[in-house]
Amino acid sequence: MDYLEIERICRRGDTSPEAIHKRLVAARLMTGMSQKELAENAGIKYTTFRSQEQSGAPSVRLMSYFLSAFQVDFNFILGGDPARLPADVLREIAKHLD
């Protein structure tokens, strides 16, 4: 997959709630955790996490958790920029996008 294809599936530059939702789901699926497991590990109530994921409106706490635990950068979650993702993380997330 070339860089332009990666940018397309990451929806680079798309800051809509729908695009952020898709990236959040892909990032969670990459972890192999359920919504409940991820919420617990992130220190967020399950209902809060579910709401943030569904609405495409992640909290700073959630984005900080993705960054510290999985190296998923804020720029990817909010704007689809794959440039700061490690190659192995990008490969895994890309499996769950499109």
Beta strands, then each sheet from edge to edge (+ up, - down):
end
